[in-house]
């Protein structure tokens, strides 16, 4: 098929007669634009051909190409090189066209280094093949199922929200955000939610300069899109202007893309560009396309080649067919020469090399107190109010972070006027305004996507997920998008943010499993993120401030699991630490907190388990010291191992589930660390939490801990 596509282009152009002399004065601008378009398209096409050759040689590792989609180069030419771009994996034409607008960037070598997993790849450093480059403002995305679209909406939202609150973004004030995706991906809930969030924002008259390019080749791997469905689905989206272009018609594509980009830039409203394309060479090199398509249909699609469309436009503008073919062959030679230089590639040589961006430590930002701190606390400073509950202490810490960091915003469902379902954000909107504390649509993908994009725009998002079980609706925004950005950009991009989640399951059966969830396995296996869990009002502010400081200083994604059962527990109330007591500089993210009580047993726990273990030890008559982990990802293993040797026995008290819970990691760390004493654990059952008193049968209870201590000692 590669040979057939290449030969069809060359033989077709060669068969065209020489053009007649132009009747009037030639349009130099059109000639220039068409020339730039064809150059980018030809380079992208030959890169796809070479990708197959490199794979056959065992030197290339990625064969999802852009062949047939090269019309997206016209979109790049319609935009400026400082417009942020979050691109589909078939964006070779776009990338080549944008690179030509910026001196010092060679798209051919960039793509080849990505294909060969070379450490010279300018965006991933040999970790993957994605389109990205800081100098081109192309933000790397995996973009497999439109998972990057919520982030794109967030970037567009964040540009104007940052301007509104006086925060500088990496882009001009009139920047346009472009995101591209495939036609099959518009059916995914991620795309539907993102487009809905964009329309929701426009309905509220919020600026949203977003150009969404849906590249419609008619196929989702082997499944055809129903005829007419893409147009119907896109043209009816509320809040969007809908325009369409035929990618095989170069002039039509250039015109429509230019007008769409200009409209977004001037009106600050989103446009859906339905770009009709064609897919050549199958979905990827491993795709046996003839297993589900007839060969004559594949060959018939050659007539829709966007390179042929641009070549015809060039000939109509006065180029000779020979000149077009010479430009095409020059692109082949350029790519072939660069491919010879690219192999053998220098590749990552160790696990440490691969993982370096995931834990690139610099320094957590120290959040100093605001100059006029009293203005943020109209009812008096929290350190002067006496003991605060967990909810009150988190509220005070959020107030201090918002006051200390002008770029900080709080977002989520019900966080505004209502102050959250537990009142944790009560009063923040009144103090800091609706531009910085605001409600979102009831969609967790949107909440996290807005935060991801806003972070790239220079903001410090603090997003709230109402209940732990709700996170599972959107966990890929953390796993596939938030955590991977530093990895896929070799640390050149980061989306520092904090996610607060009301969580854990000690509410005596209230709400059932949706409001009383103890499953955090999905968070424990995401490389690079941090997860903290306070055990009391005394611990919560420092953990929140540390996560915020790491988000600002290192671009970290941090999660704060707030035990709902402790929100309003007066027994766990504690004084609030004034800013002068805050620890500056490097955070203590690798240490737990010891509550000394005796050396018969060390109880390792967190969250609700700390108070539960201390009461249980007293009831059981056991002299126990409690080690509060505080950090669940990664666990403070070195600190734990430095303490545990002084104890003959360890009991891990874990309110998460037996399978996939925190205790698995703790016990493994103890065994691998060479601890020789007795080890036991007590956990919740591997069950959902039922409604009402039956919950006590499956969640961890104080009686369970008493029994475990008595048995162990």
C-alpha positions as MATLAB code, in Angstrom:
seq = 'XXXXXXXXXXXXXXXXXXXXXXXXXXXXXXXXXXXXXXXXXXXXXXXXXXXXXXXXXXXXXXXXXXXXXXXXXXXXXXXXXXXXXXXXXXXXXXXXXXXXXXXXXXXXXXXXXXXXXXXXXXXXXXXXXXXXXXXXXXXXXXXXXXXXXXXXXXXXXXXXXXXXXXXXXXXXXXXXXXXXXXXXXXXXXXXXXXXXXXXXXXXXXXXXXXXXXXXXXXXXXXXXXXXXXXXXXXXXXXXXXXXXXXXXXXXXXXXXXXXXXXXXXXXXXXXXXXXXXXXXXXXXXXXXXXXXXXXXXXXXXXXXXXXXXXXXXXXXXXXXXXXXXXXXXXXXXXXXXXXXXXXXXXXXXXXXXXXXXXXXXXXXXXXXXXXXXXXXXXXXXXXXXXXXXXXXXXXXXXXXXXXXXXXXXXXXXXXXXXXXXXXXXXXXXXXXXXXXXXXXXXXXXXXXXXXXXXXXXXXXXXXXXXXXXXXXXXXXXXXXXXXXXXXXXXXXXXXXXXXXXXXXXXXXXXXXXXXXXXXXXXXXXXXXXXXXXXXXXXXXXXXXXXXXXXXXXXXXXXXXXXXXXXXXXXXXXXXXXXXXXXXXXXXXXXXXXXXXXXXXXXXXXXXXXXXXXXXXXXXXXXXXXXXXXXXXXXXXXXXXXXXXXXXXXXXXXXXXXXXXXXXXXXXXXXXXXXXXXXXXXXXXXXXXXXXXXXXXXXXXXXXXXXXXXXXXX';
ca = [
       0.000    0.000    0.000;
       2.908    2.348    0.678;
       4.240    1.808   -2.838;
       0.778    2.196   -4.326;
       0.104    5.511   -2.619;
       3.494    6.929   -3.533;
       3.325    5.744   -7.127;
      -0.241    7.021   -7.551;
       0.781   10.515   -6.547;
       3.824   10.606   -8.805;
       2.131    9.099  -11.857;
      -0.954   11.289  -11.497;
       0.991   14.544  -11.271;
       3.286   13.477  -14.106;
       0.242   12.910  -16.328;
      -1.002   16.481  -15.988;
      -0.371   18.829  -18.893;
       1.747   21.899  -18.402;
      -0.358   24.823  -17.202;
      -1.349   27.643  -19.469;
       0.295   31.000  -18.681;
      -1.732   32.890  -16.048;
      -4.137   35.405  -17.543;
      -3.455   38.079  -14.971;
      -0.959   38.991  -12.319;
      -0.121   35.914  -10.201;
      -1.263   35.889   -6.575;
       2.085   35.770   -4.808;
       0.554   35.325   -1.361;
      -1.526   32.350   -2.476;
       1.479   30.857   -4.216;
       3.509   31.265   -1.026;
       0.822   29.708    1.180;
       0.318   26.774   -1.166;
       4.056   26.226   -1.342;
       4.368   26.164    2.450;
       1.380   23.846    2.659;
       2.771   21.385    0.141;
       6.220   21.402    1.739;
       4.796   20.445    5.125;
       2.505   17.824    3.616;
       5.281   16.211    1.583;
       7.633   16.026    4.567;
       4.918   14.437    6.702;
       4.083   11.894    3.969;
       7.684   10.788    3.538;
       8.122   10.569    7.311;
       5.234    8.099    7.336;
       6.900    6.038    4.622;
      10.217    6.035    6.468;
       8.501    5.066    9.726;
       7.472    1.770    8.080;
      11.012    1.217    6.779;
      12.543    1.884   10.198;
      10.098   -0.518   11.801;
      11.060   -3.224    9.307;
      14.711   -2.644   10.227;
      13.964   -2.966   13.941;
      14.995    0.662   14.457;
      11.535    2.285   14.544;
       8.816    1.670   17.119;
       5.789    3.690   16.022;
       3.769    3.375   12.837;
       0.575    5.332   13.443;
       0.952    7.850   10.655;
      -0.613   11.030    9.320;
      -0.984    9.918    5.690;
      -4.270   11.283    4.368;
      -4.550   13.802    7.202;
      -1.893   16.178    5.912;
      -4.563   18.813    5.313;
      -4.172   19.696    8.997;
      -1.055   21.592    7.921;
      -3.446   24.279    6.716;
      -4.682   24.704   10.276;
      -1.140   25.376   11.460;
      -0.716   27.995    8.733;
      -3.976   29.644    9.817;
      -2.658   30.075   13.352;
       0.361   31.693   14.943;
       3.260   29.656   16.298;
       2.550   31.025   19.798;
      -0.992   29.634   19.848;
      -1.002   26.615   22.203;
      -1.696   23.353   20.392;
      -2.827   20.001   21.820;
      -2.648   17.614   18.908;
      -4.028   14.326   17.662;
      -1.494   11.626   16.809;
      -2.081   12.139   13.057;
      -0.809   15.730   13.156;
       2.393   15.335   11.151;
       1.355   17.953    8.622;
       0.478   20.452   11.358;
       3.776   19.875   13.135;
       5.862   20.299    9.984;
       3.994   23.461    9.008;
       4.338   25.041   12.435;
       8.030   24.137   12.711;
       8.640   25.982    9.455;
       7.347   29.139   11.150;
       9.973   28.996   13.917;
      13.687   29.222   13.245;
      15.972   26.539   14.603;
      13.401   23.706   14.690;
      13.773   20.761   12.293;
      10.515   18.784   12.227;
      12.048   15.934   10.240;
      14.723   15.197   12.813;
      12.267   15.763   15.660;
       9.835   13.163   14.330;
      12.588   10.677   13.456;
      14.053   10.920   16.951;
      10.587   10.163   18.305;
      10.055    7.208   15.968;
      13.378    5.658   16.957;
      12.937    6.336   20.710;
      16.096    8.415   20.699;
      17.210   10.444   23.699;
      17.586   13.289   21.200;
      13.820   13.490   20.802;
      13.263   17.123   21.845;
      10.026   16.525   23.710;
      10.027   13.090   25.390;
      13.743   12.359   25.515;
      13.160    8.887   24.079;
      10.108    7.880   26.128;
       7.385    7.931   23.498;
       6.406    9.261   20.082;
       4.227   12.333   20.475;
       4.051   15.709   18.793;
       5.374   18.363   21.122;
       7.906   21.163   21.400;
       8.080   24.100   23.833;
       9.404   26.468   21.153;
       6.379   25.619   18.992;
       3.925   25.805   21.912;
       2.857   22.262   21.029;
       1.951   20.620   24.337;
       2.505   16.832   24.160;
      -0.605   14.665   24.361;
      -1.312   10.963   24.041;
      -4.731   11.895   22.595;
      -5.838    8.315   22.061;
      -9.533    8.796   22.852;
      -9.805   12.573   23.124;
      -8.481   12.355   26.677;
      -6.647   15.629   26.042;
      -9.817   17.553   25.163;
     -10.832   18.462   28.753;
      -7.324   19.869   29.236;
      -7.670   21.870   26.011;
     -10.896   23.400   27.304;
      -9.045   24.141   30.532;
      -6.216   25.914   28.707;
      -8.693   28.108   26.803;
     -10.589   28.835   30.009;
      -7.373   29.399   31.942;
      -6.008   31.992   29.509;
      -8.849   34.382   30.227;
      -9.272   33.473   33.869;
      -5.581   34.199   34.436;
      -5.912   37.548   32.666;
      -8.957   38.386   34.773;
      -7.128   37.873   38.064;
      -3.850   39.398   36.913;
      -1.742   36.289   36.302;
       0.687   36.135   33.388;
       0.266   33.206   31.002;
       2.889   31.728   28.631;
       0.867   33.017   25.648;
      -0.358   36.339   24.207;
      -3.646   37.728   25.470;
      -5.330   36.997   22.133;
      -4.012   33.442   21.809;
      -6.154   30.734   20.243;
      -6.031   27.204   21.655;
      -6.235   24.461   19.036;
      -7.022   20.823   19.783;
      -7.433   18.057   17.226;
      -9.014   14.617   17.459;
     -10.404   11.867   15.265;
     -14.021   11.359   14.231;
     -14.436    8.109   16.191;
     -13.296    9.848   19.384;
     -16.251   12.230   19.397;
     -18.327    9.290   20.684;
     -16.218    8.915   23.805;
     -17.584   10.323   27.048;
     -14.407   12.364   27.489;
     -15.022   14.254   24.256;
     -18.743   14.624   24.927;
     -18.050   15.983   28.402;
     -15.390   18.401   27.184;
     -17.542   19.780   24.381;
     -20.424   20.107   26.809;
     -18.228   21.991   29.276;
     -17.152   24.374   26.520;
     -20.738   25.013   25.492;
     -21.702   25.439   29.141;
     -19.037   28.140   29.505;
     -20.166   29.953   26.366;
     -23.767   29.859   27.604;
     -22.559   31.773   30.665;
     -20.776   34.247   28.352;
     -17.324   33.203   29.488;
     -14.544   33.734   26.920;
     -13.288   30.471   25.461;
     -10.868   30.864   22.524;
     -10.845   27.246   21.388;
     -10.571   25.774   17.902;
     -11.471   22.077   17.924;
     -10.469   20.266   14.729;
     -12.227   16.959   14.163;
     -10.309   15.067   11.483;
     -12.914   12.817    9.936;
     -11.432    9.934    7.959;
     -14.520    7.807    8.405;
     -12.887    5.084   10.487;
     -12.265    4.155   14.101;
      -9.608    1.472   13.494;
     -11.849   -1.054   11.690;
     -15.251    0.440   12.523;
     -16.713    2.942   10.047;
     -18.419    6.096   11.301;
     -22.096    6.020   10.240;
     -22.587    8.280    7.217;
     -23.686   11.746    8.291;
     -23.211   11.085   12.000;
     -20.136   13.247   12.523;
     -21.706   16.286   10.869;
     -24.948   15.826   12.784;
     -23.150   15.378   16.110;
     -20.868   18.382   15.620;
     -23.196   20.856   13.953;
     -25.691   20.601   16.815;
     -23.247   21.295   19.663;
     -24.480   24.251   21.770;
     -22.053   27.148   22.047;
     -19.927   26.223   19.023;
     -19.744   27.677   15.562;
     -19.609   24.767   13.113;
     -17.617   24.934    9.899;
     -16.518   22.197    7.500;
     -13.741   21.816    4.962;
     -12.733   19.196    2.424;
      -9.131   18.252    3.148;
      -8.648   17.190   -0.477;
      -9.304   20.791   -1.552;
      -6.309   22.872   -0.526;
      -7.874   26.264   -1.199;
     -11.074   25.360    0.641;
      -9.142   24.076    3.639;
      -6.857   27.119    3.806;
      -9.799   29.496    3.524;
     -12.036   27.784    6.072;
      -9.225   27.242    8.577;
      -8.072   30.857    8.304;
     -11.555   32.251    8.762;
     -12.208   29.943   11.709;
      -8.979   30.919   13.459;
      -9.640   34.621   12.909;
     -13.168   34.293   14.283;
     -12.002   32.511   17.445;
      -9.281   35.114   17.947;
     -11.601   38.079   17.575;
     -14.785   36.730   19.193;
     -13.124   34.607   21.929;
     -15.672   31.869   21.265;
     -15.108   28.251   20.188;
     -15.339   26.796   16.695;
     -15.691   23.180   15.622;
     -13.829   22.629   12.364;
     -15.034   19.438   10.689;
     -12.076   18.546    8.479;
     -12.892   15.733    6.089;
      -9.819   13.598    5.587;
      -8.867   10.140    4.371;
      -6.796    7.470    6.102;
      -3.974    5.792    4.235;
      -1.744    2.891    5.311;
      -4.330    1.548    7.759;
      -4.693    2.555   11.375;
      -1.054    1.620   12.023;
       1.614   -0.652   10.616;
       0.127   -3.665   12.393;
      -3.372   -3.040   11.019;
      -4.370   -5.545    8.332;
      -6.697   -3.096    6.594;
      -7.652   -5.521    3.839;
      -9.223   -7.714    6.504;
     -12.152   -5.315    6.722;
     -11.917   -3.192    3.544;
     -11.990   -4.071   -0.128;
      -8.786   -3.311   -1.999;
     -10.623   -1.378   -4.696;
     -12.082    0.922   -2.036;
      -8.653    1.541   -0.571;
      -7.223    2.342   -4.000;
     -10.220    4.527   -4.887;
      -9.398    6.701   -1.856;
      -6.107    7.646   -3.503;
      -8.058   10.200   -5.539;
      -8.845   12.065   -2.299;
      -5.157   12.510   -1.445;
      -4.650   15.968    0.129;
      -1.192   16.133   -1.483;
      -2.840   15.725   -4.890;
      -5.269   18.494   -3.973;
      -2.444   20.871   -3.092;
      -0.454   19.822   -6.135;
      -3.445   20.605   -8.376;
      -3.820   24.020   -6.738;
      -0.127   24.728   -7.331;
      -0.384   23.752  -10.994;
      -3.475   25.914  -11.348;
      -1.467   28.759   -9.814;
       1.238   28.381  -12.455;
       3.632   25.689  -11.187;
       4.634   23.009  -13.630;
       3.922   19.375  -12.735;
       7.663   18.789  -12.922;
       8.291   21.499  -10.325;
       5.726   19.918   -8.022;
       7.324   16.503   -8.377;
      10.764   17.984   -7.815;
       9.554   19.485   -4.517;
       8.046   16.123   -3.574;
      11.273   14.262   -4.324;
      13.336   16.877   -2.473;
      11.231   16.138    0.605;
      11.911   12.424    0.112;
      15.646   13.037   -0.043;
      15.628   15.258    3.011;
      13.754   12.678    5.074;
      15.897    9.781    3.808;
      19.115   11.582    4.649;
      17.914   12.456    8.137;
      16.771    8.860    8.654;
      20.243    7.559    7.846;
      21.692    9.948   10.413;
      19.090    8.937   13.014;
      20.183    5.298   13.290;
      21.491    3.727   15.297;
      19.754    5.856   17.895;
      21.023    6.656   21.374;
      18.383    5.353   23.754;
      17.591    5.417   27.452;
      19.830    2.927   29.231;
      18.365    2.384   32.697;
      15.224    2.508   34.772;
      16.587    5.641   36.424;
      16.896    7.300   33.015;
      13.329    6.400   32.106;
      11.849    7.516   35.413;
      13.801   10.727   35.902;
      10.956   13.113   34.942;
       8.564   11.407   37.356;
      10.491   12.458   40.427;
      12.535   15.415   39.295;
      13.076   17.130   42.613;
      13.829   20.802   42.718;
      12.345   22.660   45.633;
       8.860   23.090   47.009;
       7.782   26.706   46.945;
       7.521   28.253   50.391;
       4.094   29.812   50.766;
       4.721   32.885   52.876;
       1.814   34.647   54.521;
      -0.045   37.330   52.586;
       0.928   40.916   53.410;
      -2.587   41.814   54.529;
      -3.568   38.478   55.950;
      -6.201   39.821   58.321;
      -8.290   41.023   55.378;
      -8.801   37.405   54.363;
     -10.148   36.443   57.792;
     -12.982   38.891   58.565;
     -13.975   36.869   61.634;
     -10.489   36.854   63.091;
      -7.284   34.936   62.524;
      -7.741   31.153   62.815;
      -4.775   30.715   65.159;
      -6.596   32.948   67.628;
      -9.875   31.035   67.462;
      -8.933   28.053   69.605;
      -9.178   24.446   68.447;
     -10.583   23.970   64.919;
     -12.205   20.918   63.420;
     -10.730   19.295   60.338;
     -13.205   21.116   58.081;
     -12.414   24.449   59.719;
      -8.651   23.921   59.553;
      -8.783   23.002   55.853;
     -10.927   26.076   55.231;
      -8.375   28.251   57.030;
      -5.506   26.673   55.086;
      -7.314   27.255   51.784;
      -7.864   30.862   52.803;
      -4.182   31.301   53.530;
      -3.142   29.665   50.248;
      -5.537   31.844   48.249;
      -4.268   34.934   50.053;
      -0.601   33.997   49.648;
      -0.847   32.860   46.000;
      -2.680   35.263   43.679;
      -2.648   32.539   41.026;
      -4.531   30.029   43.216;
      -8.110   29.130   42.319;
     -10.608   26.747   43.933;
     -13.038   24.889   41.694;
     -15.502   22.022   41.891;
     -19.142   21.148   42.386;
     -20.909   23.293   45.021;
     -17.692   24.912   46.272;
     -18.995   28.455   45.728;
     -21.976   29.888   47.598;
     -22.821   26.607   49.315;
     -19.248   26.078   50.454;
     -19.158   22.392   49.544;
     -21.363   19.597   50.809;
     -19.393   19.572   54.068;
     -18.920   23.334   54.313;
     -15.156   23.110   53.834;
     -15.032   25.959   51.292;
     -17.648   28.086   53.038;
     -16.981   31.810   52.710;
     -14.100   31.507   50.253;
     -16.067   32.835   47.300;
     -17.294   35.792   49.307;
     -13.747   36.638   50.380;
     -11.908   36.061   47.089;
     -14.620   36.475   44.478;
     -16.240   34.204   41.905;
     -13.258   34.530   39.549;
     -11.108   32.557   41.986;
     -13.624   30.303   43.770;
     -16.267   28.936   41.447;
     -18.641   26.086   40.735;
     -18.168   23.805   37.753;
     -20.590   21.586   35.850;
     -21.364   18.332   37.627;
     -18.730   16.343   35.757;
     -15.515   15.147   37.349;
     -13.733   14.896   33.983;
     -14.461   18.569   33.467;
     -13.273   19.523   36.951;
      -9.930   17.806   36.512;
      -9.558   18.829   32.869;
     -10.169   22.486   33.717;
      -7.556   22.212   36.460;
      -5.024   20.599   34.124;
      -5.425   23.307   31.522;
      -5.577   26.165   34.001;
      -2.301   24.986   35.493;
      -0.601   25.236   32.097;
      -1.961   28.783   31.865;
      -0.059   29.751   35.025;
      -2.697   29.172   37.677;
      -2.587   27.006   40.805;
      -5.805   24.982   40.639;
      -7.161   23.416   43.825;
      -9.920   21.143   42.599;
     -12.483   19.434   44.798;
     -13.994   16.019   44.083;
     -17.044   15.689   46.303;
     -16.647   12.019   47.167;
     -13.938    9.455   46.578;
     -16.232    7.206   44.537;
     -16.829   10.087   42.116;
     -13.137   10.101   41.214;
     -13.583    6.829   39.343;
     -15.692    8.693   36.768;
     -12.613   10.662   35.777;
      -9.546    8.827   37.017;
      -7.906    8.818   33.577;
      -7.559   12.592   33.773;
      -5.130   11.935   36.624;
      -3.564    8.721   35.338;
      -3.409    9.308   31.593;
      -3.130   13.098   31.456;
      -1.970   14.769   34.680;
       0.688   12.263   35.680;
       2.042   11.671   32.184;
       2.702   15.268   31.144;
       6.090   15.564   32.854;
       6.986   12.064   31.616;
       6.099   12.733   27.969;
       7.757   16.156   27.999;
      10.940   15.141   29.844;
       9.997   17.628   32.539;
       9.586   20.557   30.120;
       5.854   20.794   30.859;
       4.076   20.277   34.154;
       0.556   20.719   35.466;
       1.012   21.453   39.138;
      -2.309   21.173   40.938;
      -3.963   19.954   44.119;
      -7.012   17.689   44.181;
      -9.007   17.568   47.424;
     -11.239   14.536   47.869;
     -13.728   13.879   50.660;
     -12.970   10.248   51.306;
     -12.758    7.042   53.319;
     -15.453    5.015   54.957;
     -16.127    5.636   58.621;
     -19.455    7.419   58.399;
     -21.442    4.622   60.036;
     -23.189    3.593   56.859;
     -24.319    7.013   55.674;
     -24.825    7.286   51.940;
     -23.773    3.810   50.844;
     -20.769    3.157   48.650;
     -20.996    6.354   46.595;
     -20.524    8.543   49.672;
     -18.609    6.109   51.839;
     -15.838    4.688   49.686;
     -12.572    3.160   50.918;
     -10.942    2.215   47.591;
      -7.791    4.145   46.689;
      -6.030    1.511   44.588;
      -6.474    3.677   41.506;
      -4.341    6.374   43.133;
      -1.641    4.070   44.461;
      -0.453    2.904   41.039;
      -0.097    6.262   39.252;
       3.587    7.101   38.805;
       4.655   10.560   39.864;
       1.669   11.825   41.824;
       1.608   12.472   45.571;
      -1.194   11.359   47.895;
      -1.507   12.609   51.465;
      -4.110   11.886   54.115;
      -4.453   13.884   57.359;
      -5.419   12.123   60.546;
      -6.598   15.238   62.354;
      -7.155   18.960   62.142;
      -3.590   19.431   63.352;
      -2.109   17.620   60.333;
      -4.331   18.881   57.514;
      -3.080   22.474   56.990;
       0.577   21.494   56.718;
      -0.197   18.718   54.225;
      -2.330   21.040   52.104;
       0.330   23.739   52.138;
       3.030   21.213   51.256;
       1.034   19.941   48.280;
       0.379   23.509   47.132;
       4.062   24.366   47.487;
       5.071   21.288   45.506;
       2.539   22.153   42.800;
       4.050   25.624   42.467;
       7.703   24.698   42.919;
       7.928   21.352   41.137;
       4.778   21.164   39.045;
       3.562   18.252   41.149;
       0.096   16.717   40.999;
      -0.999   16.175   44.589;
      -4.084   14.565   46.090;
      -5.327   15.294   49.596;
      -7.667   12.598   50.930;
      -9.757   14.261   53.628;
     -11.490   11.793   55.979;
     -15.134   12.812   55.942;
     -15.754   11.218   59.333;
     -13.334   13.694   60.907;
     -14.615   16.873   59.250;
     -16.739   17.959   62.208;
     -15.282   15.738   64.952;
     -14.753   17.997   67.969;
     -12.541   15.380   69.624;
      -9.944   15.817   66.883;
     -10.057   19.634   66.876;
      -6.679   21.339   67.171;
      -5.105   24.807   67.137;
      -4.187   26.270   63.751;
      -0.517   26.925   63.057;
       0.159   30.579   62.242;
       2.250   31.299   59.118;
       5.362   32.092   61.130;
       5.309   28.445   62.268;
       5.149   27.074   58.732;
       8.227   25.168   57.659;
      10.026   26.900   54.783;
      12.023   25.202   52.055;
      12.165   21.485   51.450;
       9.020   19.659   52.472;
       8.823   16.720   54.838;
       6.981   14.599   52.290;
       9.049   11.537   53.217;
       8.230   11.440   56.913;
       5.345   10.136   58.933;
       4.315   11.319   62.383;
       4.934    9.326   65.583;
       2.507    9.284   68.505;
       4.560    7.654   71.266;
       2.776    5.386   73.676;
       4.907    2.312   74.367;
       7.109   -0.311   72.745;
       4.981   -3.459   72.782;
       3.782   -2.848   69.245;
       4.096   -0.248   66.492;
       0.750    0.483   64.867;
       1.176    1.784   61.319;
      -1.903    3.588   60.061;
      -3.299    6.827   58.626;
      -6.460    8.941   58.462;
      -9.266    7.735   60.707;
      -7.026    4.868   61.801;
      -4.810    7.054   63.998;
      -7.439    8.011   66.538;
      -9.025    4.575   66.206;
      -5.720    2.830   66.970;
      -4.958    5.003   69.981;
      -8.385    4.325   71.503;
      -8.130    0.624   70.660;
      -4.713    0.323   72.326;
      -6.081    1.852   75.503;
      -9.057   -0.503   75.470;
      -6.817   -3.536   74.834;
      -4.310   -2.497   77.490;
      -1.489   -2.574   74.963;
       1.456   -0.178   75.084;
       1.462    0.916   71.468;
       3.150    3.663   69.517;
       1.242    4.872   66.472;
       3.069    5.698   63.255;
       0.860    8.016   61.182;
       1.955    7.513   57.574;
       0.447   10.828   56.389;
       1.851   10.130   52.898;
       0.219    7.218   51.074;
       1.941    7.745   47.710;
       4.819    7.358   47.970;
       4.933    5.768   51.406;
       7.509    7.168   53.868;
       9.383    3.869   53.778;
      12.801    5.047   54.949;
      11.347    6.805   57.974;
       9.246    3.762   58.841;
      12.208    1.411   58.602;
      14.294    3.698   60.795;
      11.657    3.432   63.538;
      10.306   -0.088   63.328;
      13.457   -1.933   64.453;
      12.780   -0.847   68.048;
       9.492   -2.799   68.171;
       8.948   -6.568   68.404;
       5.674   -6.441   66.499;
       3.895   -4.307   63.908;
       0.170   -4.019   63.306;
      -0.923   -2.281   60.111;
      -4.344   -0.714   60.593;
      -5.756   -0.008   57.155;
      -9.244    1.337   56.534;
      -8.895    0.666   52.815;
      -9.607   -2.761   51.354;
      -7.515   -5.865   51.929;
      -6.833   -6.186   48.194;
      -5.236   -3.158   46.609;
      -5.142   -1.269   49.887;
      -2.394    0.655   51.625;
      -1.440   -2.226   53.922;
      -0.125   -4.266   51.004;
       2.519   -1.648   50.351;
       3.398   -1.259   54.031;
       3.839   -4.978   54.659;
       5.891   -5.370   51.490;
       8.140   -2.490   52.562;
       8.675   -4.078   55.993;
       9.532   -7.485   54.554;
      11.807   -6.115   51.848;
      13.426   -3.823   54.426;
      14.444   -6.830   56.507;
      12.160   -6.326   59.511;
      12.277   -9.548   61.551;
       9.461   -9.053   64.051;
       5.863  -10.185   63.932;
       3.662   -8.493   61.325;
      -0.113   -8.451   61.186;
      -2.660   -6.311   59.428;
      -6.309   -5.510   59.890;
      -8.254   -4.012   56.996;
     -11.664   -3.394   55.538;
     -13.249   -6.222   53.596;
     -13.076   -6.511   49.819;
     -16.585   -5.181   49.479;
     -18.562   -2.143   48.539;
     -19.970   -0.300   51.534;
     -23.694   -0.895   52.024;
     -26.225    1.585   53.340;
     -27.063    1.675   57.040;
     -25.806   -0.448   59.975;
     -24.693   -3.289   57.670;
     -21.676   -1.147   56.785;
     -20.078   -2.160   60.100;
     -19.664   -5.696   58.748;
     -17.273   -4.640   55.970;
     -15.548   -1.401   57.046;
     -12.760   -1.292   59.595;
     -14.036   -0.721   63.153;
     -12.399    0.027   66.443;
     -13.443   -3.414   67.698;
     -11.493   -4.954   64.805;
      -8.381   -3.092   65.897;
      -8.833   -4.092   69.561;
      -9.096   -7.737   68.542;
      -6.061   -7.530   66.291;
      -3.934   -5.877   68.977;
      -4.959   -8.415   71.576;
      -4.164  -11.288   69.240;
      -0.799   -9.890   68.219;
       0.449   -9.003   71.713;
];
